[in-house]
Amino acid sequence: MTCQCEVCETLIRSSATVADGLEPALMGFVMRFGMSEPVAVYDVNAVIRGFTEAGCSDSEAWERFEFNVIGAWAGDRTPFFLWQCAGYR
């Protein structure tokens, strides 16, 4: 995986849990009070786009996302998946 952000590269190489195959959709990492480690954040639309570009239909891509991605649990370091709200006020 390549990243222009030194902090992201360090997190990827060290402790952060990243989802295999979803690297193009990686947006960054989040932290909040009570979290001991940074957690990866992925763009949902980019994940779905990656699945459809790999040959899934739209419905297959969403099913794969819901079952295999959202349905995977890796403990407290399970990645976040973000729906961006462009222009929300």
Phi and psi in degrees as GROMACS dihedral restraints (atoms count N, CA, C in turn):
[ dihedral_restraints ]
;  ai    aj    ak    al  type     phi  dphi    fc
    3     4     5     6     1  -116.1    20    10
    4     5     6     7     1   144.9    20    10
    6     7     8     9     1  -149.1    20    10
    7     8     9    10     1   141.1    20    10
    9    10    11    12     1   -86.2    20    10
   10    11    12    13     1    -6.6    20    10
   12    13    14    15     1   -98.7    20    10
   13    14    15    16     1   119.5    20    10
   15    16    17    18     1   -60.5    20    10
   16    17    18    19     1   -37.4    20    10
   18    19    20    21     1   -63.5    20    10
   19    20    21    22     1   -44.5    20    10
   21    22    23    24     1   -62.0    20    10
   22    23    24    25     1   -45.2    20    10
   24    25    26    27     1   -58.3    20    10
   25    26    27    28     1   -42.8    20    10
   27    28    29    30     1   -63.7    20    10
   28    29    30    31     1   -43.5    20    10
   30    31    32    33     1   -65.2    20    10
   31    32    33    34     1   -40.5    20    10
   33    34    35    36     1   -63.2    20    10
   34    35    36    37     1   -41.1    20    10
   36    37    38    39     1   -76.5    20    10
   37    38    39    40     1   -19.4    20    10
   39    40    41    42     1  -105.9    20    10
   40    41    42    43     1  -104.4    20    10
   42    43    44    45     1   -97.7    20    10
   43    44    45    46     1   -20.0    20    10
   45    46    47    48     1   -69.7    20    10
   46    47    48    49     1   140.4    20    10
   48    49    50    51     1   -85.2    20    10
   49    50    51    52     1   122.4    20    10
   51    52    53    54     1  -118.0    20    10
   52    53    54    55     1   151.3    20    10
   54    55    56    57     1   -86.7    20    10
   55    56    57    58     1   121.7    20    10
   57    58    59    60     1   -59.1    20    10
   58    59    60    61     1   132.0    20    10
   60    61    62    63     1    85.2    20    10
   61    62    63    64     1    -7.1    20    10
   63    64    65    66     1  -106.4    20    10
   64    65    66    67     1    15.4    20    10
   66    67    68    69     1   -52.6    20    10
   67    68    69    70     1   -40.7    20    10
   69    70    71    72     1   -62.7    20    10
   70    71    72    73     1   -21.0    20    10
   72    73    74    75     1   -94.7    20    10
   73    74    75    76     1    -2.3    20    10
   75    76    77    78     1   -66.3    20    10
   76    77    78    79     1   123.4    20    10
   78    79    80    81     1   -96.5    20    10
   79    80    81    82     1   -31.6    20    10
   81    82    83    84     1   158.2    20    10
   82    83    84    85     1  -151.4    20    10
   84    85    86    87     1  -135.8    20    10
   85    86    87    88     1   150.6    20    10
   87    88    89    90     1  -124.2    20    10
   88    89    90    91     1   155.4    20    10
   90    91    92    93     1  -142.9    20    10
   91    92    93    94     1   155.4    20    10
   93    94    95    96     1  -153.9    20    10
   94    95    96    97     1   168.1    20    10
   96    97    98    99     1   -55.3    20    10
   97    98    99   100     1   135.5    20    10
   99   100   101   102     1    92.6    20    10
  100   101   102   103     1   -10.6    20    10
  102   103   104   105     1   -94.5    20    10
  103   104   105   106     1   129.7    20    10
  105   106   107   108     1   -86.2    20    10
  106   107   108   109     1   -20.6    20    10
  108   109   110   111     1  -135.4    20    10
  109   110   111   112     1   149.5    20    10
  111   112   113   114     1   -63.8    20    10
  112   113   114   115     1   149.9    20    10
  114   115   116   117     1  -123.9    20    10
  115   116   117   118     1   136.7    20    10
  117   118   119   120     1   -68.4    20    10
  118   119   120   121     1   148.1    20    10
  120   121   122   123     1  -125.7    20    10
  121   122   123   124     1   130.9    20    10
  123   124   125   126     1  -117.8    20    10
  124   125   126   127     1   150.0    20    10
  126   127   128   129     1   -84.9    20    10
  127   128   129   130     1   115.9    20    10
  129   130   131   132     1   -57.6    20    10
  130   131   132   133     1   -45.4    20    10
  132   133   134   135     1   -62.3    20    10
  133   134   135   136     1   -37.4    20    10
  135   136   137   138     1   -69.0    20    10
  136   137   138   139     1   -35.4    20    10
  138   139   140   141     1   -63.4    20    10
  139   140   141   142     1   -49.0    20    10
  141   142   143   144     1   -61.8    20    10
  142   143   144   145     1   -43.7    20    10
  144   145   146   147     1   -59.8    20    10
  145   146   147   148     1   -41.3    20    10
  147   148   149   150     1   -61.4    20    10
  148   149   150   151     1   -40.9    20    10
  150   151   152   153     1   -66.4    20    10
  151   152   153   154     1   -41.4    20    10
  153   154   155   156     1   -70.5    20    10
  154   155   156   157     1   -35.3    20    10
  156   157   158   159     1   -67.0    20    10
  157   158   159   160     1   -24.0    20    10
  159   160   161   162     1   -85.9    20    10
  160   161   162   163     1     0.9    20    10
  162   163   164   165     1   114.1    20    10
  163   164   165   166     1    -3.3    20    10
  165   166   167   168     1   -77.3    20    10
  166   167   168   169     1   146.0    20    10
  168   169   170   171     1   -72.0    20    10
  169   170   171   172     1   170.0    20    10
  171   172   173   174     1   -57.7    20    10
  172   173   174   175     1   -45.7    20    10
  174   175   176   177     1   -67.4    20    10
  175   176   177   178     1   -37.9    20    10
  177   178   179   180     1   -65.3    20    10
  178   179   180   181     1   -39.2    20    10
  180   181   182   183     1   -63.1    20    10
  181   182   183   184     1   -44.9    20    10
  183   184   185   186     1   -67.0    20    10
  184   185   186   187     1   -39.2    20    10
  186   187   188   189     1   -63.1    20    10
  187   188   189   190     1   -44.9    20    10
  189   190   191   192     1   -60.7    20    10
  190   191   192   193     1   -43.6    20    10
  192   193   194   195     1   -61.0    20    10
  193   194   195   196     1   -49.9    20    10
  195   196   197   198     1   -66.2    20    10
  196   197   198   199     1   -39.9    20    10
  198   199   200   201     1   -85.1    20    10
  199   200   201   202     1   -51.0    20    10
  201   202   203   204     1   -90.0    20    10
  202   203   204   205     1   -24.7    20    10
  204   205   206   207     1  -100.6    20    10
  205   206   207   208     1   -63.0    20    10
  207   208   209   210     1   -64.8    20    10
  208   209   210   211     1   -32.9    20    10
  210   211   212   213     1   -76.0    20    10
  211   212   213   214     1    -7.3    20    10
  213   214   215   216     1   -86.2    20    10
  214   215   216   217     1   135.1    20    10
  216   217   218   219     1  -121.8    20    10
  217   218   219   220     1   125.6    20    10
  219   220   221   222     1  -120.7    20    10
  220   221   222   223     1    31.2    20    10
  222   223   224   225     1    76.7    20    10
  223   224   225   226     1  -154.9    20    10
  225   226   227   228     1   -63.6    20    10
  226   227   228   229     1   -16.3    20    10
  228   229   230   231     1   -99.8    20    10
  229   230   231   232     1    15.7    20    10
  231   232   233   234     1   -60.5    20    10
  232   233   234   235     1   131.1    20    10
  234   235   236   237     1   -61.7    20    10
  235   236   237   238     1   158.4    20    10
  237   238   239   240     1   -96.4    20    10
  238   239   240   241     1   151.8    20    10
  240   241   242   243     1  -127.8    20    10
  241   242   243   244     1   123.4    20    10
  243   244   245   246     1  -109.8    20    10
  244   245   246   247     1   130.4    20    10
  246   247   248   249     1   -96.4    20    10
  247   248   249   250     1   118.4    20    10
  249   250   251   252     1   -80.8    20    10
  250   251   252   253     1   137.8    20    10
  252   253   254   255     1  -109.6    20    10
  253   254   255   256     1    85.6    20    10
  255   256   257   258     1   -67.6    20    10
  256   257   258   259     1   128.4    20    10
  258   259   260   261     1    76.5    20    10
  259   260   261   262     1     9.1    20    10
  261   262   263   264     1   -67.6    20    10
  262   263   264   265     1   137.0    20    10
